[in-house]
Amino acid sequence: MSIYELDISWATTTNERRLVRWALLAAVDVAGVFLTARDDVLAVLWRADPRGFESLAQTLGPVSQAAER
């Protein structure tokens, strides 16, 4: 498993942030989603290969970027 940071700065409303979190939790390879000290970043515990996470991140929002931590 790997931990990734997901930039959700594009999600400006509470509803958008909630939808991103639920979409992540619905993904088969996501083992957990956690808040970080930054409001615009989520930590994601990912079970599969890094390319799969990057593909998922791109589907979540207009400027989603992932960086392995």
C-alpha positions as CSV (number, residue, x, y, z in Angstrom):
1,M,0.0,0.0,0.0
2,S,1.0,3.6,-0.6
3,I,-0.1,6.9,0.8
4,Y,-0.8,9.7,-1.7
5,E,-1.7,13.3,-1.3
6,L,-4.6,14.4,-3.5
7,D,-4.9,18.1,-4.3
8,I,-8.6,19.1,-4.0
9,S,-8.1,22.9,-4.1
10,W,-10.5,23.0,-7.1
11,A,-13.3,21.8,-4.8
12,T,-14.3,25.0,-3.2
13,T,-17.7,24.1,-1.7
14,T,-18.4,21.7,1.2
15,N,-20.6,19.7,-1.2
16,E,-17.8,19.3,-3.8
17,R,-15.3,18.2,-1.1
18,R,-17.9,15.7,0.3
19,L,-18.5,14.3,-3.2
20,V,-14.7,13.8,-3.8
21,R,-14.4,12.0,-0.5
22,W,-17.3,9.7,-1.3
23,A,-16.0,9.0,-4.8
24,L,-12.6,8.0,-3.3
25,L,-14.2,5.7,-0.7
26,A,-16.3,4.0,-3.4
27,A,-13.1,3.1,-5.4
28,V,-12.1,-0.5,-5.0
29,D,-8.4,0.2,-4.5
30,V,-8.8,2.9,-1.9
31,A,-8.3,1.6,1.6
32,G,-8.9,4.9,3.4
33,V,-9.2,8.7,3.0
34,F,-8.0,11.1,5.6
35,L,-8.0,14.8,6.2
36,T,-4.6,16.5,6.4
37,A,-3.5,19.7,8.1
38,R,-4.2,21.5,4.8
39,D,-7.8,22.1,3.8
40,D,-7.0,21.5,0.1
41,V,-5.3,18.1,0.4
42,L,-6.6,14.7,1.3
43,A,-4.4,11.7,2.1
44,V,-5.4,8.5,0.3
45,L,-4.3,5.0,1.3
46,W,-4.0,3.2,-2.1
47,R,-3.7,-0.6,-2.6
48,A,-2.8,-0.8,-6.3
49,D,-0.2,0.5,-8.6
50,P,0.6,4.3,-8.8
51,R,-0.7,4.6,-12.4
52,G,-4.1,3.5,-11.2
53,F,-4.2,6.2,-8.6
54,E,-3.2,8.9,-11.1
55,S,-6.0,7.7,-13.4
56,L,-8.5,7.9,-10.6
57,A,-7.3,11.3,-9.5
58,Q,-7.7,12.7,-13.0
59,T,-11.4,11.6,-13.1
60,L,-12.2,13.4,-9.8
61,G,-11.8,17.0,-10.8
62,P,-10.5,19.5,-13.3
63,V,-7.0,20.0,-11.8
64,S,-6.5,16.9,-9.6
65,Q,-2.8,16.1,-9.1
66,A,-1.3,13.3,-7.1
67,A,2.1,13.0,-5.5
68,E,3.3,10.0,-3.7
69,R,4.3,10.7,-0.1
